[in-house]
Amino acid sequence: MEVTYEPGLFRTMLSAMLCLPAPCARAPGKLVVTVSREREVWERIFPDRSLRTVQWIDGGRLVEAVGPLQFVFDVAADERGLRFASIACRLFGRRLPRGLVPRIHAATRAGGGGWDLLVSIDVPLLGRLATYGGPVTPLP
């Protein structure tokens, strides 16, 4: 994956707090998905850190929890692939005001025996925090 952070000490610190991998032109990584009842545990493992999230469907929307934060996504699918757009965020189960909600956009499409991924994360008042993306290939 290529991982980029926008310049600024606060952005870099916030990216690290969110367990995003360090900026890198080619960050190797591993994704392990474990199904547990109606939820999936996604563990993203990078050389410098790992990120574990839990995903499930609630009211027709995808919810992804990382620690006490829950991001709610609209998901759209067509011939171009899947697109995910965060529409809400909850902290300890309470919905945050729109002005405090980070915006996460992701797109995936089939390619090269796996899929290509692009994710961007924007935060209020700071704008773009980070982007990451690249090819994801399942292991045999």
Secondary structure, DSSP 8 states (H G I E B T S, - for coil): -EEEE-SSHHHHHHHHHTT----BSS---EEEEEEETTEEEEEEE-SS-EEEEEEEEETTEEEEEETTEEEEEEEEEETTEEEEEEEEEEETTEE--GGG--EEEEEEEEETTEEEEEEEEEETTTEEEEEEEEEE----
